[in-house]
Amino acid sequence: MAGKFELYTDNAGEYRFRLKAGNGENILASEGYKQKSSAENGIESVKKNASEDARYERKETTAGKHMFNLKATNGQVIGTSQSYASASGRDGGIESVKSNAPDARIEDLT
C-alpha cells in the first residue's frame, strides 16, 4: 500500500499535514499553517524535496533520541519526524519518506 498525506485542522484551527507510510505509521509531520493553501504548498514541497538526501537535517535530541527535519531549498523546515531510539531507525524513517512522499495521495480531512 502506498503512503498518503493527511491534511487536517488541529485544535487551534490551524492546517497541518502528516505523511503516513503504507502501513499507517506517521513518518513526517508539518508545522501549523493559517491558510489551507499554505499547507497544500507544504505538501508539494515535501514531494519535491523528499528524494534529495541533502535536504534532511539529522539531529539528536537532548534525551539522546534521533530525529530529522526535511528542509526546502530555502532552508525552511517543511516536515519533522518522530523520535527514534537509534540513528539507524531515524535513517530508516528518512528512506521511508523518500519512497512514500513523491507519489503519495492527499486525503483531505478538513
C-alpha positions as CSV (number, residue, x, y, z in Angstrom):
1,M,0.0,0.0,0.0
2,A,1.3,3.4,-0.9
3,G,1.8,6.3,1.5
4,K,-0.5,9.2,1.9
5,F,-0.6,12.7,3.2
6,E,-3.4,13.6,5.6
7,L,-4.4,17.2,5.6
8,Y,-6.3,18.2,8.8
9,T,-7.1,21.0,11.2
10,D,-5.6,21.0,14.7
11,N,-7.4,22.1,17.9
12,A,-6.2,25.6,17.4
13,G,-7.8,25.7,14.0
14,E,-4.5,25.6,12.0
15,Y,-4.0,23.4,9.0
16,R,-1.4,20.7,9.3
17,F,-0.4,17.6,7.3
18,R,1.3,14.3,8.2
19,L,2.8,11.8,5.9
20,K,1.9,8.2,6.6
21,A,3.7,5.1,5.3
22,G,1.7,2.4,3.6
23,N,1.5,0.6,7.0
24,G,-0.2,3.6,8.5
25,E,2.8,4.8,10.6
26,N,3.3,8.5,10.8
27,I,6.7,9.4,9.3
28,L,6.6,13.1,8.9
29,A,4.6,16.0,10.4
30,S,4.2,19.6,9.5
31,E,4.0,22.8,11.4
32,G,0.7,24.6,11.7
33,Y,-0.5,26.9,8.8
34,K,-3.1,29.7,9.0
35,Q,-4.2,29.0,5.4
36,K,-5.2,25.7,3.8
37,S,-3.4,26.7,0.6
38,S,-0.1,27.1,2.6
39,A,-0.4,23.6,4.0
40,E,-1.1,22.3,0.5
41,N,2.0,24.1,-0.8
42,G,3.9,22.4,2.1
43,I,2.8,19.0,0.8
44,E,4.0,19.8,-2.7
45,S,7.4,21.0,-1.2
46,V,7.7,17.7,0.7
47,K,7.0,15.8,-2.5
48,K,9.6,17.8,-4.5
49,N,12.4,17.7,-1.8
50,A,11.9,14.2,-0.4
51,S,14.2,12.4,-2.8
52,E,17.2,14.7,-2.1
53,D,19.3,13.4,0.7
54,A,20.9,16.8,1.3
55,R,17.5,18.2,2.3
56,Y,17.5,16.1,5.5
57,E,18.8,17.5,8.7
58,R,19.7,14.6,11.0
59,K,19.6,15.5,14.7
60,E,19.9,14.1,18.2
61,T,17.6,15.3,20.9
62,T,18.7,16.3,24.4
63,A,17.3,13.0,25.6
64,G,19.6,11.1,23.3
65,K,16.9,10.1,20.7
66,H,17.3,10.6,17.0
67,M,15.1,12.6,14.6
68,F,15.2,14.5,11.3
69,N,13.8,17.6,9.7
70,L,13.1,17.8,5.9
71,K,14.1,21.3,4.6
72,A,13.1,23.2,1.5
73,T,15.7,24.7,-0.8
74,N,15.4,28.0,1.2
75,G,16.4,26.1,4.4
76,Q,12.9,26.3,5.9
77,V,11.8,23.2,7.8
78,I,8.8,21.6,6.0
79,G,8.4,18.5,8.0
80,T,9.7,16.9,11.2
81,S,10.0,13.2,12.1
82,Q,9.1,11.4,15.3
83,S,11.9,10.5,17.7
84,Y,13.7,7.2,17.1
85,A,15.7,5.2,19.6
86,S,18.6,4.7,17.2
87,A,20.3,6.5,14.3
88,S,19.6,3.5,12.1
89,G,15.9,3.8,13.0
90,R,16.0,7.5,12.0
91,D,17.7,6.7,8.8
92,G,15.0,4.1,8.0
93,G,12.5,6.9,8.6
94,I,14.3,9.1,6.0
95,E,14.3,6.2,3.5
96,S,10.5,5.8,4.1
97,V,9.9,9.5,3.4
98,K,12.0,9.2,0.2
99,S,10.0,6.2,-1.0
100,N,6.5,7.3,0.1
101,A,6.3,11.1,-0.4
102,P,6.8,11.6,-4.1
103,D,3.7,9.7,-5.2
104,A,1.6,9.9,-2.1
105,R,-2.0,10.9,-2.5
106,I,-3.6,13.6,-0.4
107,E,-6.5,12.7,1.9
108,D,-8.3,15.9,2.9
109,L,-9.7,15.6,6.4
110,T,-10.6,19.3,6.8
